[in-house]
Amino acid sequence: MKNFIHHEFPVIERLDLPEGRRYKVPSGKLYPSVTTVLGHLPKPGIDAWKKRVGEAEAQRISKVATDRGTRIHTLAENFFLGNPLKIDIFDHDMWNTLHPVLDKIDNIHALEGKLYSDKLEVAGTVDCIAEYNGVLSIIDFKTSKRPKDINNIQDYFVQATAYSVMFEELFGISIPDLTIIIGVDDEQPQIFQQKRKNFIRNLIDLRQSFKKIYLL
């Protein structure tokens, strides 16, 4: 089992509403989730794909991908906690390639930890905050059928930057390093690393744009 660094996380209630996910923070205010804020970005590639395959098929494929991602997240969490692992037959190969990568993670500060920022008026649940190869990082786990190009996952880094800002605001610990770990079907995992300073401006602009449109 991995080593855990204890923090007193705030009590935050997650609300899945028709208009998007919200978090009720200790002040009683409702903040949009980071994923909801990111979700209003234009996605021409995804829109074109939905048009090509049809809405029903797109929903089916998206659900399969979401379910796979949830299972892998659960496996990672149980692995870190030292719990028994129940591996779905369809996840064996991906898990076997991810396992050695996850072994490089230790000194865990947060695992599925709920965070928020009064400055950004946003909240969310971070996958993991821990040392990766000895460097404290915001760590996000993803899954994909095909390898990703770093230019097409900039929103992943914006999301991780938001978690870094929230954690520092709540606990006074600066985490400049972002690590995205992607399990890929029939391939070795991809590990992308960036610095949060490269995405702070994007995050602030996106948050302001979302507030202007949705008044949240």
Buried (B, 14 or more C-beta within 10 A) or exposed (E): EBEBEEBEEBEBEEEEEEEBBBBBBEEEEBBBBBBBBBBBEEEEEEEEEBEEEEEEEBEEBEEEEEEBBEBBBBBBBBBBEEEEEEBBEEBEEBBEBBBEBBEBBBBBBBBEBBBBBBEBBBBBBBBBBBBBEEEBBBBBBBBBEEEBEEEEBBBBBBBBBBBBBBBBBBBEEEBBBBBBBBBBBEBEBBBBBBEBEBBBEBBBEBBEEBBEEEEB
